[in-house]
Amino acid sequence: MQKDIAASTRLRVALIASVLTTGAACSHNSSGAVSAQATTVKVTQVAQKDVPIYREWIGTLDGLVNADIKAEVSGYLVEQAYTEGSFVKKGQLLFQIDPRPFEAALAQAQGQLAQATGQLEQARAQLTQAEAQVAVAEANQRRTQLDVDRYTPLVQQQAITQQDMDNATQNNIAARAETQAARAQVATARAQIAAANAAVQTTKANVDTAQINLGFTHITSPIDGIPGIAQLQVGSLVSPASGVITTVSTLDPIKAYITVSEQEYLDLNRRFPTAAAREEHLRTRELELILADGSIYPDKGKFDFADRSVDVRTGAIRLAGLFPNPGNILRPGQYGRVRTSIRTDSGAIVIPQQAVIEQQGTHLIAVVDPNNTVDLHPVTLGETIGHDWIVSEGLKPGQRIVAEGLQKVRQGSHVNPQPFVWE
């Protein structure tokens, strides 16, 4: 099959050259000139060199961290404390919500806490009093029990009357009842302390909530960065449902998202089958950023990470690179072209793009032999490198080719070669 294609290509080249030669001969005969003067063209010598092969993708810039600023409480904005587009520090005030309702709520919660604390102290005092009463009751009960114990043998000996024994027994029973009542008062006091403690904890939580809500009236920046244009102005009623007020972005370094095809991603994994090899390869690859005006951003970037999944709609995966951004020149939302060298072709043959003729799908090169005669030679082209082509097949190092003046040459024509200066 390849032999048939090559034969077909040679046939097309021969036909093209025949037509060009016939046209030149007819022109020669019609003019009646004896011989054509050699045409002056510029030629260059084919050489080999190591050429880095680049890949280029459309990139979208975004902040490394983009913090959406929202209201956590409801209220009216009374102050915008930053200049839009200026640098702000972490913790710097951006907006102020009217704090007066929240200050009142805090004062009320603090009053309730003080009241609950007082009730707790009162319950503790009652517990102390009840415990003292228990001690007195227990002492009385021990005394009456001693009387009973002492009177029991005496009544059996009839040394005392039965009435004295009955009185001692009744006093002991009454002392036991008083002890039980005192102990019940202790239990009640302890329950009151537990309730008072719970009330104190509840009111402390209310105070903490009120303090947090008051703090939320001071809307501050969570990061160092550049805040955007405020979406709500002073006097606006804001709430947790009112949406983003502004966004603060970290811009140095700045992130550049690129989208590569699944095939390119798989090719990378085939060439570097282990995670360590891929990480090392990507870590050593420098990224270049070509801005919208065609200029090349002076600072080189590095690959950061690949997204976790391939987009099922496009069959592509998103990668991110990081570029230094001193002075915050680059901003989120900018577009550019991100390129990097994916490999180096060693000993590649490189020719200027203007040295290539395309005729009927065939790429031709005007090769100049030692006799300064032109031979239109078919070639196979590879990658494009700037304004140059890499030639995969059809040329050898040392050959001379016409780089300027191709429109003036024909197959077999004689030329006056002059040196071509590559830009």
RODO-2510 file (C-alpha; in nm, 4 decimals, decimal comma):
residues 423
     n   res          X          Y          Z
     1     m     0,0000     0,0000     0,0000
     2     q     0,2813     0,2413     0,0937
     3     k     0,4590     0,1608    -0,2350
     4     d     0,1406     0,2487    -0,4264
     5     i     0,1091     0,5802    -0,2377
     6     a     0,4748     0,6626    -0,2995
     7     a     0,4359     0,5763    -0,6696
     8     s     0,1230     0,7918    -0,6888
     9     t     0,3060     1,0807    -0,5210
    10     r     0,5985     1,0521    -0,7643
    11     l     0,3526     1,0460    -1,0545
    12     r     0,1810     1,3646    -0,9316
    13     v     0,5161     1,5341    -0,8812
    14     a     0,6258     1,4280    -1,2311
    15     l     0,3012     1,5617    -1,3833
    16     i     0,3338     1,8901    -1,1934
    17     a     0,6964     1,9238    -1,2961
    18     s     0,6061     1,8383    -1,6574
    19     v     0,3375     2,1044    -1,6643
    20     l     0,5702     2,3603    -1,5083
    21     t     0,8524     2,2660    -1,7495
    22     t     0,6200     2,2729    -2,0515
    23     g     0,4905     2,6117    -1,9474
    24     a     0,8462     2,7375    -1,9155
    25     a     0,9393     2,5914    -2,2581
    26     c     0,6341     2,7470    -2,4264
    27     s     0,7218     3,0793    -2,2737
    28     h     1,0776     3,0359    -2,3987
    29     n     0,9670     2,9495    -2,7537
    30     s     0,7113     3,2276    -2,7746
    31     s     0,9623     3,4863    -2,6615
    32     g     1,2185     3,3637    -2,9080
    33     a     1,4961     3,3990    -2,6517
    34     v     1,7982     3,1748    -2,7025
    35     s     1,8430     3,0799    -2,3345
    36     a     1,6842     3,1787    -2,0064
    37     q     1,8901     3,3771    -1,7628
    38     a     1,9403     3,2043    -1,4217
    39     t     1,6858     3,3263    -1,1639
    40     t     1,8215     3,4699    -0,8408
    41     v     1,6760     3,2970    -0,5361
    42     k     1,7712     3,2656    -0,1733
    43     v     1,8714     2,9221    -0,0538
    44     t     1,9556     2,7635     0,2797
    45     q     2,1331     2,4457     0,3690
    46     v     1,9397     2,1696     0,5441
    47     a     2,0795     2,1046     0,8897
    48     q     1,9864     1,8940     1,1876
    49     k     1,9272     2,0202     1,5403
    50     d     1,7526     1,9281     1,8612
    51     v     1,4044     2,0807     1,8575
    52     p     1,1691     2,1066     2,1556
    53     i     0,8130     2,0076     2,0664
    54     y     0,5472     2,2252     2,2233
    55     r     0,1822     2,1753     2,2991
    56     e    -0,0462     2,4723     2,3433
    57     w    -0,3861     2,5075     2,5093
    58     i    -0,6309     2,7858     2,5838
    59     g    -0,5947     2,8871     2,9479
    60     t    -0,8327     3,0631     3,1862
    61     l    -0,6911     3,2473     3,4847
    62     d    -0,8449     3,2221     3,8282
    63     g    -0,7483     3,3090     4,1830
    64     l    -0,5645     3,0488     4,3862
    65     v    -0,8313     3,0974     4,6548
    66     n    -1,1620     3,2726     4,5844
    67     a    -1,3480     3,3592     4,9038
    68     d    -1,7120     3,4611     4,8589
    69     i    -1,8102     3,7235     5,1143
    70     k    -2,1653     3,6810     5,2455
    71     a    -2,3666     3,8160     5,5370
    72     e    -2,4164     3,5770     5,8298
    73     v    -2,6836     3,7924     5,9981
    74     s    -2,9611     4,0194     5,8761
    75     g    -2,9242     4,3956     5,8917
    76     y    -2,8502     4,7141     5,7020
    77     l    -2,5062     4,7915     5,5621
    78     v    -2,3806     5,1118     5,7231
    79     e    -2,0211     5,1140     5,5932
    80     q    -1,7995     4,9846     5,3119
    81     a    -1,4528     4,9914     5,4639
    82     y    -1,2319     4,8934     5,1674
    83     t    -1,1427     5,0306     4,8266
    84     e    -1,2535     4,8029     4,5459
    85     g    -0,9619     4,6401     4,3663
    86     s    -0,7102     4,7236     4,6406
    87     f    -0,5133     4,4698     4,8430
    88     v    -0,6615     4,3700     5,1789
    89     k    -0,5160     4,1686     5,4649
    90     k    -0,6728     3,8740     5,6403
    91     g    -0,9098     4,0024     5,9111
    92     q    -0,9424     4,3491     5,7570
    93     l    -1,2906     4,5038     5,7797
    94     l    -1,4796     4,5039     5,4498
    95     f    -1,8379     4,5908     5,5476
    96     q    -2,0172     4,6967     5,8647
    97     i    -2,3753     4,5927     5,9400
    98     d    -2,5727     4,8092     6,1852
    99     p    -2,4677     4,6568     6,5223
   100     r    -2,7277     4,8185     6,7512
   101     p    -2,9901     4,5403     6,7486
   102     f    -2,7178     4,2853     6,8204
   103     e    -2,5654     4,4948     7,0988
   104     a    -2,9104     4,5104     7,2636
   105     a    -2,9526     4,1345     7,2282
   106     l    -2,6107     4,0822     7,3866
   107     a    -2,6953     4,3108     7,6801
   108     q    -3,0224     4,1235     7,7378
   109     a    -2,8446     3,7874     7,7292
   110     q    -2,5815     3,9126     7,9734
   111     g    -2,8579     4,0300     8,2113
   112     q    -3,0237     3,6902     8,1958
   113     l    -2,6883     3,5297     8,2701
   114     a    -2,6419     3,7484     8,5747
   115     q    -2,9906     3,6562     8,6994
   116     a    -2,9284     3,2852     8,6451
   117     t    -2,5943     3,3129     8,8233
   118     g    -2,7663     3,4766     9,1222
   119     q    -3,0218     3,1999     9,1375
   120     l    -2,7433     2,9454     9,1320
   121     e    -2,5719     3,1127     9,4269
   122     q    -2,9025     3,1223     9,6177
   123     a    -2,9529     2,7502     9,5538
   124     r    -2,6032     2,6781     9,6810
   125     a    -2,6760     2,8737    10,0009
   126     q    -2,9948     2,6778    10,0510
   127     l    -2,8005     2,3565    10,0089
   128     t    -2,5527     2,4661    10,2749
   129     q    -2,8390     2,5480    10,5158
   130     a    -3,0093     2,2150    10,4453
   131     e    -2,6877     2,0232    10,5028
   132     a    -2,6496     2,2025    10,8388
   133     q    -3,0027     2,1062    10,9342
   134     v    -2,9241     1,7455    10,8449
   135     a    -2,6239     1,7544    11,0760
   136     v    -2,8357     1,8902    11,3645
   137     a    -3,1111     1,6362    11,3005
   138     e    -2,8647     1,3485    11,2875
   139     a    -2,7089     1,4625    11,6174
   140     n    -3,0536     1,4791    11,7823
   141     q    -3,1413     1,1355    11,6488
   142     r    -2,8177     0,9863    11,7867
   143     r    -2,8963     1,1375    12,1318
   144     t    -3,2496     0,9984    12,1352
   145     q    -3,1215     0,6615    12,0220
   146     l    -2,8801     0,6599    12,3161
   147     d    -3,1703     0,7308    12,5508
   148     v    -3,3642     0,4383    12,4069
   149     d    -3,0624     0,2106    12,4318
   150     r    -3,0011     0,3167    12,7929
   151     y    -3,3677     0,2934    12,9030
   152     t    -3,4336    -0,0511    12,7570
   153     p    -3,2510    -0,2579    13,0262
   154     l    -3,3676    -0,0212    13,3012
   155     v    -3,7340    -0,0683    13,2166
   156     q    -3,6829    -0,4450    13,2282
   157     q    -3,5359    -0,4052    13,5793
   158     q    -3,8246    -0,1726    13,6641
   159     a    -3,5684     0,0932    13,7511
   160     i    -3,7674     0,3417    13,5436
   161     t    -4,1304     0,3683    13,4541
   162     q    -4,2762     0,2489    13,1271
   163     q    -4,3788     0,6080    13,0611
   164     d    -4,0151     0,7193    13,0556
   165     m    -3,9362     0,4394    12,8088
   166     d    -4,2276     0,5366    12,5855
   167     n    -4,1221     0,9020    12,5880
   168     a    -3,7655     0,8108    12,4887
   169     t    -3,8939     0,5913    12,2070
   170     q    -4,1248     0,8624    12,0735
   171     n    -3,8454     1,1213    12,0868
   172     n    -3,6194     0,8857    11,8859
   173     i    -3,8899     0,8345    11,6226
   174     a    -3,9422     1,2123    11,5942
   175     a    -3,5657     1,2687    11,5583
   176     r    -3,5503     1,0147    11,2771
   177     a    -3,8355     1,1921    11,0978
   178     e    -3,6607     1,5275    11,1352
   179     t    -3,3426     1,3728    10,9913
   180     q    -3,5278     1,2369    10,6902
   181     a    -3,6970     1,5729    10,6338
   182     a    -3,3613     1,7516    10,6504
   183     r    -3,2121     1,5071    10,4019
   184     a    -3,5076     1,5683    10,1670
   185     q    -3,4368     1,9400    10,1870
   186     v    -3,0730     1,8676    10,0877
   187     a    -3,1946     1,6677     9,7858
   188     t    -3,4296     1,9492     9,6916
   189     a    -3,1494     2,2056     9,7230
   190     r    -2,9224     1,9937     9,5036
   191     a    -3,1980     1,9663     9,2392
   192     q    -3,2370     2,3422     9,2524
   193     i    -2,8610     2,3798     9,2014
   194     a    -2,8732     2,1480     8,9003
   195     a    -3,1597     2,3504     8,7525
   196     a    -2,9772     2,6746     8,8250
   197     n    -2,6616     2,5341     8,6633
   198     a    -2,8608     2,4416     8,3530
   199     a    -3,0081     2,7911     8,3438
   200     v    -2,6600     2,9408     8,3717
   201     q    -2,5298     2,7227     8,0866
   202     t    -2,8284     2,8169     7,8701
   203     t    -2,7829     3,1873     7,9331
   204     k    -2,4077     3,1563     7,8725
   205     a    -2,4868     2,9970     7,5359
   206     n    -2,7248     3,2841     7,4649
   207     v    -2,4488     3,5317     7,5506
   208     d    -2,2036     3,3463     7,3229
   209     t    -2,4606     3,3444     7,0406
   210     a    -2,5271     3,7138     7,0870
   211     q    -2,1524     3,7880     7,0842
   212     i    -2,1064     3,5795     6,7689
   213     n    -2,3949     3,7560     6,5951
   214     l    -2,2521     4,0911     6,6987
   215     g    -1,9176     3,9813     6,5570
   216     f    -2,0870     3,8879     6,2300
   217     t    -2,1856     4,2526     6,1870
   218     h    -1,8147     4,3127     6,1163
   219     i    -1,7684     4,1457     5,7758
   220     t    -1,3942     4,0868     5,7371
   221     s    -1,1689     3,9283     5,4772
   222     p    -1,0821     3,5633     5,5494
   223     i    -0,7651     3,5793     5,3350
   224     d    -0,5023     3,8157     5,2002
   225     g    -0,6127     3,9129     4,8516
   226     i    -0,7868     4,1473     4,6128
   227     p    -1,1590     4,2148     4,6697
   228     g    -1,3863     4,2705     4,3725
   229     i    -1,6626     4,5216     4,3098
   230     a    -1,9266     4,5303     4,5828
   231     q    -2,2562     4,3828     4,4670
   232     l    -2,4510     4,5578     4,7464
   233     q    -2,4066     4,9158     4,8619
   234     v    -2,4380     5,1045     5,1911
   235     g    -2,8042     5,1119     5,2973
   236     s    -2,8862     4,7726     5,1505
   237     l    -3,0600     4,5166     5,3673
   238     v    -2,8474     4,2017     5,3736
   239     s    -2,9115     3,8557     5,5115
   240     p    -2,7681     3,5032     5,4769
   241     a    -3,0017     3,4624     5,1768
   242     s    -2,8990     3,7839     4,9985
   243     g    -2,6090     3,6239     4,8086
   244     v    -2,2464     3,7223     4,7603
   245     i    -2,1582     4,0795     4,8538
   246     t    -1,8097     4,0594     4,7006
   247     t    -1,5300     3,8077     4,6372
   248     v    -1,1732     3,8210     4,7636
   249     s    -0,9135     3,6349     4,5555
   250     t    -0,5566     3,5343     4,6270
   251     l    -0,3663     3,6329     4,3109
   252     d    -0,0016     3,5511     4,3806
   253     p     0,0449     3,2874     4,2595
   254     i    -0,2440     3,2837     4,0144
   255     k    -0,4000     2,9662     3,8783
   256     a    -0,4328     2,8892     3,5070
   257     y    -0,6812     2,6201     3,4033
   258     i    -0,6246     2,4354     3,0766
   259     t    -0,8291     2,1594     2,9166
   260     v    -0,6474     1,8707     2,7497
   261     s    -0,8006     1,5884     2,5543
   262     e    -0,8394     1,2462     2,7050
   263     q    -0,6016     1,1133     2,4392
   264     e    -0,3277     1,3551     2,5466
   265     y    -0,3797     1,2595     2,9084
   266     l    -0,3616     0,8881     2,8284
   267     d    -0,0469     0,9449     2,6206
   268     l     0,1135     1,1109     2,9230
   269     n     0,0216     0,8123     3,1400
   270     r     0,1635     0,5702     2,8834
   271     r     0,4941     0,7570     2,8657
   272     f     0,5113     0,7904     3,2448
   273     p     0,3269     0,4880     3,3874
   274     t     0,3884     0,5564     3,7573
   275     a     0,2555     0,8419     3,9675
   276     a     0,6093     0,9346     4,0751
   277     a     0,7301     0,9522     3,7144
   278     r     0,4335     1,1678     3,6098
   279     e     0,4821     1,3978     3,9061
   280     e     0,8521     1,4349     3,8300
   281     h     0,7823     1,5022     3,4618
   282     l     0,5150     1,7610     3,5321
   283     r     0,7213     1,9207     3,8081
   284     t     1,0113     1,9807     3,5709
   285     r     0,7937     2,1127     3,2857
   286     e     0,7896     2,4891     3,2614
   287     l     0,4716     2,6580     3,1453
   288     e     0,4666     2,9671     2,9286
   289     l     0,1719     3,2040     2,9224
   290     i     0,0977     3,3934     2,6016
   291     l    -0,1261     3,6881     2,6812
   292     a    -0,4136     3,8248     2,4753
   293     d    -0,1911     4,0853     2,3079
   294     g     0,0512     3,8155     2,1908
   295     s     0,3209     3,8990     2,4444
   296     i     0,4804     3,6247     2,6524
   297     y     0,4387     3,6605     3,0262
   298     p     0,7904     3,6881     3,1724
   299     d     0,7464     3,4477     3,4660
   300     k     0,7321     3,0755     3,3999
   301     g     0,4671     2,8557     3,5620
   302     k     0,4488     2,5012     3,6939
   303     f     0,1849     2,2299     3,6723
   304     d    -0,0193     2,2042     3,9920
   305     f    -0,2750     1,9247     3,9605
   306     a    -0,5136     1,7367     3,7317
   307     d    -0,8868     1,7268     3,7951
   308     r    -1,0329     1,4126     3,9494
   309     s    -1,2475     1,3204     3,6483
   310     v    -1,2896     1,3501     3,2720
   311     d    -1,5787     1,5659     3,1538
   312     v    -1,8252     1,3197     3,0017
   313     r    -1,9647     1,5919     2,7731
   314     t    -1,6347     1,6885     2,6107
   315     g    -1,4070     1,3919     2,6752
   316     a    -1,1468     1,6282     2,8181
   317     i    -0,9785     1,6704     3,1549
   318     r    -0,8862     1,9947     3,3239
   319     l    -0,5353     2,0647     3,4505
   320     a    -0,4170     2,3587     3,6571
   321     g    -0,0870     2,5442     3,6551
   322     l     0,0457     2,8129     3,8871
   323     f     0,2167     3,1320     3,7692
   324     p     0,3944     3,3836     3,9916
   325     n     0,2039     3,7115     3,9859
   326     p     0,4075     3,9832     4,1570
   327     g     0,2212     4,3115     4,1477
   328     n    -0,1068     4,1268     4,0776
   329     i    -0,0854     4,2113     3,7058
   330     l    -0,2780     3,8995     3,6058
   331     r    -0,6414     3,8873     3,7126
   332     p    -0,9071     3,6148     3,7293
   333     g    -1,1084     3,5796     3,4112
   334     q    -0,8217     3,6606     3,1747
   335     y    -0,7631     3,4289     2,8802
   336     g    -0,4305     3,3299     2,7341
   337     r    -0,2485     3,0454     2,5648
   338     v    -0,0506     2,8094     2,7852
   339     r     0,2237     2,6069     2,6252
   340     t     0,4942     2,3702     2,7356
   341     s     0,7572     2,1466     2,5827
   342     i     0,6361     1,7865     2,5831
   343     r     0,9512     1,6331     2,4331
   344     t     1,2651     1,7097     2,2321
   345     d     1,3207     1,5740     1,8813
   346     s     1,6928     1,5041     1,8551
   347     g     1,8565     1,5636     1,5167
   348     a     1,5396     1,6985     1,3554
   349     i     1,5494     1,8570     1,0098
   350     v     1,3929     2,2021     1,0258
   351     i     1,3097     2,4243     0,7290
   352     p     1,1313     2,7600     0,6937
   353     q     0,7598     2,7371     0,6225
   354     q     0,7979     2,9553     0,3105
   355     a     1,0236     2,6860     0,1602
   356     v     0,7241     2,4508     0,1188
   357     i     0,5062     2,4318    -0,1925
   358     e     0,1685     2,2611    -0,1647
   359     q     0,0326     2,1189    -0,4913
   360     q    -0,2722     1,8914    -0,4995
   361     g    -0,2200     1,7729    -0,1415
   362     t     0,1530     1,7100    -0,1903
   363     h     0,4232     1,9108    -0,0136
   364     l     0,7183     1,9934    -0,2385
   365     i     1,0612     2,1370    -0,1671
   366     a     1,2777     2,3022    -0,4342
   367     v     1,6120     2,1272    -0,3878
   368     v     1,9111     2,2920    -0,5581
   369     d     2,1755     2,0454    -0,6790
   370     p     2,5491     2,1220    -0,7136
   371     n     2,4816     2,2474    -1,0716
   372     n     2,2285     2,4996    -0,9340
   373     t     1,9441     2,3080    -1,0986
   374     v     1,6078     2,2910    -0,9232
   375     d     1,4492     1,9550    -0,8374
   376     l     1,0950     1,9714    -0,6958
   377     h     1,1137     1,7025    -0,4279
   378     p     0,8176     1,5616    -0,2239
   379     v     0,8559     1,5604     0,1547
   380     t     0,6609     1,4494     0,4589
   381     l     0,6150     1,7221     0,7177
   382     g     0,5966     1,6818     1,0937
   383     e     0,5397     1,9338     1,3717
   384     t     0,5189     2,3099     1,3243
   385     i     0,7740     2,5016     1,5302
   386     g     0,6904     2,8717     1,5190
   387     h     0,7477     2,9762     1,1568
   388     d     0,9299     2,6528     1,0686
   389     w     0,8446     2,2945     0,9749
   390     i     1,0037     1,9717     1,0895
   391     v     1,0612     1,7440     0,7872
   392     s     1,0009     1,3782     0,8727
   393     e     1,0975     1,2311     0,5346
   394     g     1,2336     1,3509     0,2010
   395     l     1,5365     1,5643     0,2933
   396     k     1,8897     1,4942     0,4043
   397     p     2,1311     1,7123     0,5980
   398     g     2,3545     1,9196     0,3706
   399     q     2,1044     1,9607     0,0869
   400     r     2,0286     2,3107    -0,0340
   401     i     1,6711     2,4265    -0,0715
   402     v     1,5054     2,7408    -0,2041
   403     a     1,3736     2,9400     0,0917
   404     e     1,2733     3,2578    -0,0925
   405     g     1,1704     3,3066    -0,4553
   406     l     0,9790     2,9808    -0,5022
   407     q     0,7280     3,1473    -0,7324
   408     k     1,0067     3,2087    -0,9835
   409     v     1,1437     2,8527    -1,0128
   410     r     1,0348     2,5528    -1,2187
   411     q     1,1389     2,1902    -1,2356
   412     g     1,4855     2,1728    -1,3887
   413     s     1,5342     2,5513    -1,4000
   414     h     1,8733     2,7036    -1,3258
   415     v     1,9029     2,9454    -1,0391
   416     n     2,1498     3,1920    -0,9019
   417     p     2,1587     3,0955    -0,5304
   418     q     2,2042     3,3609    -0,2668
   419     p     2,2254     3,2968     0,1083
   420     f     1,8978     3,3079     0,3043
   421     v     1,9055     3,4591     0,6508
   422     w     1,6691     3,2899     0,9002
   423     e     1,4786     3,5198     1,1286
***
